[in-house]
Amino acid sequence: MISKIKDTSAQVIQQYKKSDPVKNDGEKSVGAGATAATEKVDLSAKAKDILRIRQILDETPDIREAKVQELKRQIETGTYTVDSDKVADKMVGEALIDIVA
């Protein structure tokens, strides 16, 4: 599930790069007395948010060990139950997302 989120964020970043070119507010120094060219790149708030989310996702473990152990315990003791309504809702929701995307 996490990998799908990472893939989606990569797609969002790529779409953002295509639709909103990077602004270059700096000027290149050219002419008499200029020693070096300087450039300045300002990231928009949206790009900064995307980068911050990406960092959080990269730090999040792919496997939640406590959750896995709890599910194993429930299966072994016979107390694990499946909510068929939740499964059906999730399947329909994922199918709709696939159709729209």
Number of C-alpha atoms within 10 A of each C-alpha: 7 13 10 9 12 15 11 12 17 14 12 14 17 11 11 15 12 10 9 10 8 14 11 11 10 12 10 12 13 11 7 6 7 9 9 9 10 10 11 11 10 12 12 11 9 11 17 12 12 16 14 12 14 17 11 10 16 12 9 11 9 11 10 9 10 9 10 11 11 12 14 13 13 13 12 10 9 9 10 13 8 8 8 9 9 10 11 11 11 12 12 12 12 12 12 11 10 9 8 7 6
